[in-house]
Amino acid sequence: MGVRKPEDTRSFALCAHGGAGKTSLAEAMLFDNGNITRMGNVQNGNTVSDFQSEEQKRNISISTSLITLERQGKTFYVLDAPGYADFTGEMSAAIRVADTAVILVSSVGGIEVQTSKAWEYADHHKAPAAFVISKMDRENADFQKVLDDIKSQFSQNALPVMLPIGAADKFTGVVDVLKGKAYTYKPDGSGKFTEGDIPADMAGDAESAKEALVEAAVEMDDELMEKYLEGESISDADLSRTLKKAIASKRIMPVFALSSTTNIGVVQFMDFIAEYFPSPADIGAVEGVEPKLDAPFSALCFKVMADAFVGKLSFIRVYSGKLSSEGSNIYNVNKGEDERISSFKMMTGKDGKDVKEVIAGDIVAIPKLQSARVGHTLAIKGGFSGQFSAIEFPKPVYSVAVIAKSRADEDKLGNAISRTLEEDCSLTFEKNAETRDNVLSGMGDMHIDIVLAKMKERYGVELDTRTPQVPYRETIRKMSEAQGKHKKQSGGHGQYGDVYIRYRPLERGEGFKFIDSVVGGAVPRNFIPAVEKGLNEYMASGPLAGFPVVDFSAELYYGSYHDVDSSEMSFKLATRLSFRKGIMDANPVLLEPVMNVEVTVPERFMGDVMGDFNSRRGRIMGMEGHGKLQVVKAQCPLAEMFRYAIILRSMTSGEGSFSMEYSHYEEVPGDIAKKVIAAHKKEEEEEE
């Protein structure tokens, strides 16, 4: 590969709503560049990007795939990110480490929910952006409408650099606005084309588009701006230089037109990337780290993948310096651990090509790094000592309780879960102490289904699932007093403990408060800790339905004891008797967790979403407009939200998304509380 420089690197993430054609575009790029001899397609499950068995089975991308190719002396790192809401965390991580976000928008479907999510991520990470209006060969393809929507919803800086010649079955090629040339393609998908003049009926549009590009580009240079305003011509070299600056600074967001499946316009797209997309040198410092070869080596691990043949692969983006794989160690700054490197792999789908050295700007995989996790900073010990900021992943919105099918599955579960969590940072696993459920949470039912299928395939673990139990709690609504007297006489020492405790409700969220008001030694000082300890133990299982009792105070104000028969255990048992009677006398009620929910949907679904919240005991707290999308803010009981990811997807034809986080506990309505208590008693009876 000769001497490589950061200036010769182009890294970009392909992002879109599911089905807009990212994987097909990656496939066409590989074919037109000569990396593969035959184009696969998503439906047949034979593309380079979608190589995992679940991807091939479902015909969708579920994990970011890295493709590396060489073109015009430049190294392309193409990150094909999933477009379905269940895997949006992968998209976020891909945009974080790429130098440019390439957002595909279907010429038929237009802007969709995950298109907006890709734009949000690009904006959040301050990444330069480009737009590809895809599927120009499809019926009802409308380049101008989609371009107008991109401008109105995202940015007026979205400027076409390619214009389509025709549309639908008459889409035959593209016009390169800057070069002033038309490229007409053979209709056989070969990617072969002839260069010619711009069609007469497109000359005006092409001229206007070029003028808009030149005006935006010269803004990057005061001298050129002056020249332009005075009517002087701008040289190609000056235009090229300032255009690169304008793209890197987001003053220009180039827009392309193409069709990946008929292979029209892909070559011009790649050539534009090689010439104009920003390199790490154009982007400059990232979190204060300059992309210089003579700087200390630093990199960020953004993805971990288990490979059936190689084992664990840690994908890294190098931000500064260079590193050889020969006899080198790599230092995990987060963990403080040093590991030997076996090799660096430039990945194309599942295949890796070993390289001996990586430099700033490279995106590669390192096999068998034990300590590296997503978000860890990697360096050379004694060199770079900083840490890159963590990669942000969305919070899970869909949970299931998992149950091992057999004892053997139970034994293997821990290892399988820990390895799976290493790979997938939008997944969480919790052993809920209150409900004793093993709760697996992700971004949707498809996400969880795929995770379970992977665990079965890779680790031989079979799991059943069910809806998790709601972590209800109990509390009281009025004051009560209750004596608890434990007296037992048998041979030898007897048992004697006697307590009087006053129970009062506290404000929601105040927890538990123990008050010692005993005077005159009615309960000896050495037994009072046993009373408090007993309360702490017994409140874990309330008398109403066995849920923890919260937000109350217990005041020990009187009691009696026996010189010989009293003991700590006697007072604990007396406390239990007082607790169960006192709580039942204090008007106990059931509490349930209430969640803050934000739902993002196209405006036409607003009525359905709001009506649905009303049906599930939710409260609408407010609404906000975001372009053509609306954000509904609501509060809703957790018990009503376990399947909401599935319901919302069905209600909005996949166009809705939501996030959810815990807000507070509040009282369960009486009729529902009766059902919960009855179900709990039935469970207890079955266990007996």
C-alpha positions in Angstrom: 0.0 0.0 0.0 3.1 2.2 0.1 3.4 5.1 2.6 0.0 6.0 3.9 -1.1 9.4 5.2 -4.2 10.5 7.1 -4.9 12.9 4.2 -5.7 9.8 2.0 -8.4 8.4 4.3 -12.1 8.7 3.8 -14.4 7.3 6.4 -18.1 7.5 6.3 -21.2 5.9 7.8 -24.1 4.9 5.6 -27.2 5.6 7.6 -30.9 5.6 6.8 -34.3 4.4 7.7 -34.6 0.6 7.2 -35.0 -0.4 3.5 -33.6 2.8 2.0 -30.7 0.9 0.3 -27.6 1.2 2.4 -26.4 -2.4 2.1 -27.2 -2.4 -1.6 -25.1 0.8 -2.1 -22.2 -0.8 -0.2 -22.5 -3.9 -2.5 -22.6 -1.7 -5.7 -19.5 0.2 -4.5 -17.6 -3.0 -4.0 -18.7 -4.3 -7.4 -17.9 -1.1 -9.3 -14.5 -0.8 -7.6 -13.6 -4.4 -8.7 -13.5 -5.9 -5.1 -16.2 -8.4 -6.0 -17.1 -9.9 -9.4 -20.8 -10.2 -8.8 -23.3 -8.1 -6.9 -25.3 -9.9 -4.2 -28.6 -8.6 -3.0 -30.3 -8.3 0.3 -33.3 -10.5 -0.6 -31.0 -13.4 -1.5 -29.0 -12.9 1.7 -25.6 -12.9 -0.1 -24.3 -9.4 0.3 -20.8 -8.7 1.8 -22.2 -6.4 4.5 -25.0 -8.6 5.8 -23.0 -11.7 6.7 -24.5 -12.8 10.0 -27.0 -15.6 9.8 -29.8 -13.6 11.4 -29.2 -10.8 8.9 -29.4 -13.2 6.0 -32.5 -14.9 7.4 -34.4 -11.6 8.0 -33.0 -9.6 5.0 -32.0 -6.6 7.2 -28.9 -5.2 8.8 -28.7 -5.8 12.5 -25.1 -4.8 13.1 -22.7 -2.2 11.7 -20.5 -3.8 9.0 -17.1 -2.3 8.0 -16.1 -2.3 4.4 -12.6 -1.3 3.3 -11.6 -0.4 -0.2 -9.0 1.5 -2.2 -10.0 4.0 -4.8 -7.9 6.7 -6.5 -5.1 6.3 -4.0 -7.6 6.8 -1.1 -8.6 4.3 1.5 -12.4 4.2 2.1 -13.8 3.0 5.4 -17.5 2.4 4.8 -19.6 1.7 7.9 -22.9 0.1 6.8 -25.1 0.9 9.8 -28.5 -0.8 10.5 -31.6 1.3 9.8 -34.2 -0.2 12.0 -35.1 1.4 15.3 -34.2 -1.7 17.3 -30.5 -1.2 16.3 -30.3 2.6 16.4 -27.4 2.4 18.9 -25.2 0.8 16.1 -26.0 3.8 13.9 -25.0 6.3 16.7 -21.6 4.5 17.2 -20.9 4.4 13.5 -21.5 8.2 13.1 -19.4 8.9 16.2 -16.2 7.4 14.6 -16.8 8.2 10.9 -15.6 11.5 9.4 -18.8 11.9 7.4 -22.4 10.8 7.8 -23.9 9.7 4.5 -27.7 9.7 5.0 -29.7 7.8 2.4 -33.3 8.9 1.7 -35.5 6.8 -0.5 -36.8 8.8 -3.5 -40.1 7.1 -3.0 -40.6 6.9 0.8 -38.9 10.2 1.5 -37.8 11.2 5.0 -38.8 8.7 7.7 -38.3 8.4 11.4 -34.8 6.8 11.3 -33.8 9.3 8.6 -34.4 12.0 11.2 -32.6 9.9 13.8 -29.5 9.7 11.6 -29.6 13.5 11.1 -29.9 14.0 14.9 -26.9 11.8 15.5 -24.9 13.6 12.8 -25.9 17.0 14.2 -25.1 15.8 17.8 -21.6 14.6 16.8 -21.0 17.7 14.6 -20.3 15.3 11.7 -20.2 16.6 8.1 -23.2 15.2 6.3 -24.1 14.2 2.8 -27.4 12.9 1.4 -28.0 10.2 -1.2 -31.5 10.2 -2.8 -31.7 6.5 -3.5 -33.9 4.1 -5.5 -34.2 6.6 -8.4 -35.2 3.6 -10.6 -38.4 2.9 -8.6 -41.9 3.9 -9.6 -43.0 7.3 -8.2 -39.4 8.3 -7.6 -39.3 12.1 -7.0 -35.8 13.6 -6.6 -37.0 17.2 -6.3 -39.6 16.6 -3.7 -37.2 14.7 -1.5 -34.5 17.4 -2.0 -37.0 20.0 -0.9 -38.0 18.0 2.2 -34.3 17.6 3.1 -33.8 21.3 2.8 -36.9 22.2 4.8 -36.6 19.6 7.6 -32.8 19.3 7.9 -30.7 22.1 6.3 -30.8 24.6 3.4 -27.1 23.7 3.0 -28.1 20.5 1.3 -27.0 21.2 -2.3 -27.1 18.7 -5.2 -23.8 17.8 -6.8 -25.5 15.1 -9.0 -28.8 15.4 -10.8 -30.7 12.4 -12.0 -31.4 12.0 -15.7 -35.0 10.8 -15.7 -36.7 8.8 -13.0 -38.4 5.4 -12.4 -37.9 3.2 -15.5 -36.5 6.2 -17.4 -33.7 6.8 -14.9 -30.7 6.3 -17.2 -27.9 8.3 -15.6 -26.6 11.4 -13.7 -25.3 14.8 -14.4 -22.1 15.9 -12.5 -22.9 19.5 -11.7 -19.3 20.5 -11.1 -17.8 18.8 -14.1 -20.6 19.8 -16.4 -20.9 16.3 -17.8 -23.7 13.7 -18.2 -23.1 10.0 -17.6 -25.5 7.7 -19.3 -25.6 4.1 -18.1 -26.2 0.7 -19.8 -29.4 -0.8 -18.5 -27.9 -4.1 -17.6 -26.6 -3.3 -14.0 -23.0 -3.5 -15.2 -22.2 0.0 -14.0 -20.8 0.8 -17.4 -21.5 4.3 -18.8 -20.7 6.8 -21.5 -19.7 10.4 -20.8 -21.4 13.2 -22.7 -22.9 16.6 -22.7 -25.7 17.6 -20.3 -29.1 17.1 -21.9 -30.4 20.4 -23.2 -33.5 20.3 -21.0 -31.3 20.0 -17.9 -28.7 22.6 -18.7 -30.5 25.4 -16.7 -31.0 23.2 -13.6 -27.3 22.1 -13.8 -26.1 25.7 -14.1 -28.2 26.8 -11.1 -27.0 23.9 -9.0 -23.3 24.7 -9.8 -23.8 28.4 -9.1 -25.3 27.5 -5.6 -22.2 25.2 -4.9 -19.7 27.9 -6.0 -21.4 30.6 -3.9 -21.3 28.4 -0.8 -17.7 27.3 -1.5 -16.2 30.7 -2.0 -17.6 31.8 1.4 -14.8 29.8 2.9 -12.2 32.2 1.4 -12.5 36.0 1.6 -10.2 36.6 -1.5 -12.1 34.1 -3.6 -15.4 35.7 -2.4 -14.2 39.0 -3.6 -13.1 37.6 -6.9 -16.5 35.9 -7.4 -18.4 39.1 -6.5 -16.4 41.0 -9.1 -17.3 38.5 -11.7 -13.9 36.8 -12.1 -13.8 33.1 -12.8 -12.8 30.7 -10.1 -10.2 28.1 -11.0 -10.9 24.4 -10.6 -8.1 24.1 -8.1 -9.5 26.9 -5.9 -13.0 25.6 -6.2 -11.9 22.1 -5.2 -10.0 23.4 -2.2 -12.8 25.5 -0.9 -15.5 22.9 -1.6 -13.6 20.4 0.6 -13.5 23.1 3.3 -17.2 23.8 2.9 -18.2 20.1 3.2 -15.9 19.6 6.3 -17.6 22.6 8.0 -21.1 21.6 6.9 -21.6 24.8 4.9 -22.3 22.4 2.0 -24.0 19.0 2.4 -23.7 17.4 -1.0 -26.7 15.6 -2.4 -26.5 12.6 -4.8 -29.0 10.7 -7.0 -28.5 7.1 -7.7 -29.9 3.6 -7.9 -27.8 0.8 -6.3 -29.7 -2.2 -7.6 -29.6 -1.0 -11.3 -26.0 0.4 -10.5 -26.5 3.9 -11.9 -24.6 6.8 -10.4 -22.5 4.8 -7.9 -19.2 5.4 -9.7 -19.7 9.2 -9.7 -20.6 9.0 -6.0 -17.4 7.2 -5.2 -15.2 9.5 -7.3 -16.7 12.5 -5.5 -15.9 11.0 -2.1 -12.3 10.4 -3.2 -12.0 14.0 -4.4 -14.0 16.1 -2.0 -15.0 14.2 1.2 -13.0 15.4 4.3 -10.1 13.4 5.5 -9.1 13.3 9.2 -6.7 16.2 8.5 -9.6 18.2 7.1 -11.7 17.4 10.2 -8.9 18.4 12.5 -8.7 17.8 16.3 -11.3 15.5 17.9 -11.6 16.1 21.6 -8.3 18.0 21.4 -6.5 15.1 19.7 -4.8 16.1 16.4 -4.7 13.4 13.6 -0.9 13.6 13.3 1.4 10.7 12.7 4.1 12.0 15.1 1.6 12.3 17.9 1.2 9.6 20.6 -1.0 6.7 19.4 -4.6 6.9 20.5 -7.8 5.0 19.4 -11.4 4.4 20.5 -13.0 1.0 20.6 -16.5 1.4 19.1 -17.6 -2.1 18.4 -16.9 -5.6 19.7 -17.9 -8.7 17.7 -17.6 -12.4 18.3 -16.2 -14.2 15.2 -16.7 -18.0 14.8 -13.1 -18.4 13.5 -11.0 -15.6 14.9 -12.8 -15.2 18.2 -13.4 -11.7 19.6 -12.8 -8.8 17.3 -12.4 -5.2 18.7 -13.1 -2.5 16.1 -11.1 0.7 16.7 -10.9 4.1 15.1 -7.4 5.5 15.3 -7.3 9.2 16.1 -3.6 10.0 16.3 -0.2 8.5 15.8 0.7 5.2 14.3 1.3 1.7 15.6 2.9 -1.5 14.3 1.6 -4.9 15.1 5.0 -6.4 15.2 6.1 -6.9 18.9 3.8 -4.2 20.1 1.5 -4.0 23.1 -1.6 -1.9 23.3 -2.7 -0.2 26.5 -6.3 0.0 27.7 -6.4 3.5 29.4 -9.8 2.8 31.0 -8.8 -0.5 32.5 -5.1 0.2 33.1 -4.2 -3.1 31.3 -1.5 -3.8 28.7 -2.1 -6.5 26.0 0.0 -7.9 23.1 -1.3 -7.3 19.6 -1.4 -10.3 17.3 -2.5 -8.3 14.1 -4.5 -5.5 12.7 -7.3 -6.5 10.2 -8.8 -4.2 7.5 -12.2 -5.7 7.3 -14.6 -6.1 4.4 -17.7 -7.8 5.9 -16.6 -10.9 7.6 -13.2 -11.1 5.9 -10.1 -9.4 7.2 -6.8 -8.5 5.5 -3.8 -8.3 7.9 -1.8 -5.1 7.9 1.3 -4.4 9.9 0.7 -0.8 10.7 -2.3 1.5 11.4 -2.3 5.3 11.3 -4.5 8.2 12.3 -7.8 7.9 10.5 -7.8 4.1 10.1 -10.7 2.0 11.2 -9.6 -1.6 11.8 -10.3 -4.7 13.9 -7.9 -6.2 16.4 -8.4 -9.9 17.2 -8.4 -11.4 20.8 -8.1 -8.2 22.9 -9.4 -9.5 26.2 -9.9 -6.2 28.1 -11.3 -3.9 25.4 -14.9 -2.9 25.6 -17.0 -0.5 23.6 -16.1 3.1 24.6 -12.6 2.2 25.9 -9.6 4.4 24.9 -6.6 2.5 23.6 -3.0 3.8 23.5 0.6 3.0 24.2 1.6 2.8 27.9 3.3 6.0 28.9 2.1 7.8 25.8 -1.5 9.1 25.4 -3.1 9.3 28.8 -6.5 11.0 28.1 -9.8 9.2 27.6 -12.2 9.8 24.7 -15.8 10.5 25.9 -18.1 7.5 26.1 -20.2 6.4 23.2 -23.8 7.2 23.9 -26.3 4.4 23.4 -30.1 4.7 23.6 -31.8 3.3 26.7 -33.7 0.0 26.3 -37.5 0.3 25.8 -38.6 -3.4 25.7 -38.0 -6.0 28.4 -38.6 -9.7 28.9 -38.0 -12.0 31.8 -35.8 -14.9 30.6 -35.9 -18.4 32.1 -33.4 -21.1 31.3 -35.1 -24.2 29.8 -32.9 -26.6 31.6 -30.3 -26.8 34.4 -27.6 -27.0 31.7 -28.9 -23.8 30.1 -28.9 -22.1 33.5 -25.2 -23.1 34.0 -24.2 -21.5 30.7 -26.4 -18.4 31.0 -23.9 -16.2 32.8 -21.1 -16.6 30.3 -23.5 -16.2 27.3 -25.1 -13.1 28.8 -21.7 -11.4 29.6 -20.3 -12.1 26.1 -23.5 -10.8 24.5 -23.5 -7.6 26.6 -19.9 -7.0 25.4 -21.1 -7.0 21.8 -24.4 -5.1 22.2 -24.3 -1.9 24.3 -28.0 -1.2 23.8 -28.8 -4.3 25.7 -29.0 -4.6 29.5 -29.4 -7.6 31.9 -30.6 -7.3 35.5 -31.4 -9.7 38.2 -34.2 -7.8 39.8 -33.9 -8.3 43.6 -37.5 -7.4 44.2 -39.2 -9.6 41.6 -36.4 -12.2 41.3 -36.8 -12.0 37.5 -33.8 -12.1 35.2 -34.7 -9.2 33.0 -33.3 -8.8 29.5 -34.0 -5.4 28.0 -33.4 -4.1 24.5 -34.8 -1.8 21.8 -37.7 -4.0 20.7 -39.1 -7.5 20.2 -37.0 -8.0 17.1 -33.8 -7.0 18.9 -34.6 -9.5 21.8 -35.6 -12.3 19.4 -32.3 -11.9 17.5 -30.2 -11.8 20.8 -31.9 -15.0 22.0 -31.3 -16.7 18.6 -27.6 -15.7 18.7 -27.2 -17.0 22.2 -28.7 -20.4 21.1 -26.5 -20.5 18.0 -23.2 -19.5 19.6 -23.4 -20.7 23.1 -26.1 -23.4 23.0 -28.3 -21.6 25.6 -32.0 -21.9 25.2 -34.2 -19.5 27.0 -38.0 -19.1 27.5 -39.4 -15.6 27.9 -42.4 -14.0 29.6 -43.5 -10.5 30.6 -41.5 -9.3 33.6 -43.2 -8.8 36.9 -43.9 -5.2 37.8 -41.9 -4.2 40.9 -44.9 -3.1 42.9 -44.5 -1.7 46.4 -46.8 -1.2 49.3 -47.3 1.8 51.6 -49.8 3.1 54.2 -52.3 5.9 54.1 -53.1 6.5 57.8 -51.5 6.2 61.3 -51.9 3.0 63.3 -50.6 1.5 66.5 -50.0 -2.2 67.1 -48.6 -4.4 69.8 -46.5 -7.4 69.0 -46.0 -9.9 71.8 -44.0 -13.0 71.4 -44.2 -15.4 74.3 -43.2 -19.0 74.2 -42.5 -21.3 77.2 -40.7 -24.6 76.8 -38.2 -26.6 78.7 -35.3 -24.4 79.9 -35.3 -20.8 78.8 -38.5 -19.4 77.3 -38.9 -16.6 74.7 -40.4 -13.3 75.5 -40.5 -10.0 73.6 -43.2 -7.3 73.7 -43.2 -4.1 71.5 -45.7 -1.3 70.8 -45.0 0.4 67.5 -46.7 3.5 65.9 -46.8 3.5 62.1 -47.2 6.7 60.1 -47.2 7.4 56.3 -44.4 9.5 54.9 -44.2 11.5 51.7 -43.7 9.5 48.5 -40.0 8.7 48.0 -39.0 9.2 51.6 -38.4 5.5 52.2 -38.3 4.2 55.8 -37.6 5.9 59.1 -37.2 4.2 62.5 -37.9 6.3 65.6 -36.9 5.2 69.1 -39.2 6.9 71.7 -38.8 4.3 74.5 -38.5 5.9 77.9 -37.9 4.3 81.3 -36.3 1.2 80.0 -39.6 -0.5 78.9 -37.5 -2.1 76.1 -33.8 -2.5 77.1 -31.3 -0.5 74.9 -29.6 -3.7 73.8 -32.8 -5.1 72.2 -33.8 -1.9 70.3 -31.4 -2.6 67.4 -33.1 -6.0 67.0 -36.5 -4.2 66.6 -35.1 -1.9 63.8 -33.3 -4.9 62.2 -36.6 -6.9 62.2 -38.5 -4.0 60.6 -35.9 -3.7 57.9 -36.2 -7.4 57.2 -40.0 -7.7 57.3 -40.7 -4.6 55.2 -39.2 -6.4 52.3 -42.4 -8.5 52.1 -45.5 -6.5 52.9 -48.7 -8.1 54.3 -50.9 -6.9 51.4 -49.3 -8.9 48.5 -45.7 -9.6 49.5 -44.2 -6.4 47.9 -41.7 -4.2 49.8 -43.3 -1.6 52.1 -42.0 1.9 51.6 -42.6 5.5 52.7 -43.5 5.0 56.3 -42.1 5.6 59.8 -42.1 3.1 62.6 -41.9 4.6 66.1 -41.1 2.2 68.9 -42.7 3.8 72.0 -43.3 1.1 74.6 -42.8 -2.6 75.4 -41.9 -5.0 78.1 -39.3 -7.7 78.7 -38.3 -10.7 80.8 -35.1 -10.7 82.7 -34.3 -14.3 81.7 -36.5 -15.1 78.6 -36.0 -12.0 76.5 -33.5 -12.1 73.6 -32.8 -10.4 70.3 -34.7 -13.1 68.4 -37.7 -12.7 70.7 -37.9 -9.0 70.0 -37.5 -9.6 66.3 -40.4 -12.0 66.3 -42.5 -9.6 68.4 -41.7 -6.9 65.9 -43.0 -9.1 63.0 -46.3 -9.5 64.8 -46.7 -5.8 65.3 -45.6 -5.0 61.7 -48.1 -7.2 60.0 -51.0 -6.0 62.2 -49.9 -2.4 62.2 -49.5 -2.1 58.4 -52.9 -3.9 57.8 -54.6 -1.4 60.2 -53.0 1.6 58.5 -55.0 1.3 55.2 -52.3 -0.3 53.1 -52.3 0.4 49.3 -50.3 -0.9 46.3 -47.9 1.4 44.5 -46.7 1.0 40.9 -43.8 2.6 39.0 -44.8 5.3 36.6 -42.6 6.1 33.6 -41.8 9.3 31.7 -42.4 8.5 28.0 -41.5 10.5 24.9 -43.0 9.3 21.6 -41.8 10.7 18.3 -44.3 10.2 15.4 -45.4 11.8 12.2 -48.2 14.3 12.8 -50.8 12.0 11.2 -50.5 9.5 14.0 -50.9 12.0 16.9 -54.6 11.2 17.5 -53.9 7.4 17.6 -51.0 7.8 20.0 -52.8 10.1 22.4 -55.9 7.9 22.4 -53.8 4.8 23.0 -52.2 6.5 26.1 -55.6 7.3 27.5 -56.5 3.6 27.1 -53.5 2.5 29.1 -54.0 4.9 32.1 -51.5 7.4 30.7 -51.4 11.1 31.1 -50.4 13.5 28.2 -47.9 16.0 29.7 -47.2 18.0 26.6 -46.3 18.1 22.9 -43.5 19.6 20.8 -43.2 19.9 17.0 -39.9 18.8 15.2 -40.4 19.5 11.5 -43.0 17.1 10.3 -42.6 15.0 13.4 -44.3 15.5 16.7 -43.0 14.5 20.2 -45.7 13.5 22.6 -44.6 13.6 26.3 -46.6 11.4 28.6 -46.5 9.5 31.9 -47.7 6.0 32.0 -47.6 3.0 34.5 -44.8 0.5 33.7 -47.4 -2.3 33.8 -49.0 -0.8 30.7 -45.7 -0.3 28.8 -44.1 -3.8 28.5 -45.3 -4.4 24.9 -45.5 -0.7 23.9 -42.6 -1.0 21.4 -44.6 -3.6 19.5 -47.9 -1.7 19.7 -46.3 1.6 18.6 -44.6 0.0 15.7 -47.9 -1.5 14.6 -49.9 1.7 15.2 -47.5 3.9 13.2 -46.4 1.4 10.4 -42.9 1.4 11.9 -42.6 5.2 11.8 -42.9 5.9 15.5 -40.1 5.7 18.1 -40.1 6.2 21.9 -37.8 6.5 24.9 -38.8 5.8 28.5 -37.3 6.3 31.9 -38.5 5.9 35.5 -40.3 8.9 37.0 -42.0 7.9 40.3 -44.3 5.6 42.2 -48.0 6.2 42.6 -51.0 4.4 44.0 -52.6 1.6 41.9 -56.3 2.1 41.2 -58.4 -0.1 43.5 -59.9 -2.4 40.8 -56.4 -3.2 39.4 -54.9 -3.5 42.8 -57.5 -6.2 43.7 -56.4 -8.2 40.6 -52.7 -7.9 41.4 -53.2 -9.0 45.0 -55.4 -11.9 43.9 -52.8 -13.1 41.4 -50.1 -12.9 44.1 -52.2 -15.0 46.5 -52.9 -17.6 43.8 -49.1 -17.8 43.1 -48.5 -18.4 46.8 -51.1 -21.1 47.0 -49.6 -22.8 43.9 -46.1 -22.7 45.5 -47.4 -24.4 48.6 
